[in-house]
Amino acid sequence: LVVSGVRGKMMVCEWDVSQMAKMLGKEKGGDMSHIPEGQMVKQVQVTLLKGTLAINMTASFPADQFDIYYRPFQQFLKTLKISE
């Protein structure tokens, strides 16, 4: 991946939010009942390194709509201007 002439790495992860909510609810004692069973999320993570500058960006979307929401994120990346 190259953004504004800076090379970087991109990773896409997917997970079940309801399972994470169960774990966090037990740990923190919070009510996570509003999260439906099997709710899947995809997250794109972009990391750029230029000299001593490190940029990490993440964007999370419903997994079943990821392709729709990911397009504006790609356009956003194209608008970035990175300088030192």
Secondary structure, DSSP 8 states (H G I E B T S, - for coil): -EETTEEEEEEEEEEEHHHHHHHHHHHH----TTS-TT-EEEEEEEEEEETTEEEEEEEEEEGGGHHHHHHHHHHHHHH-----
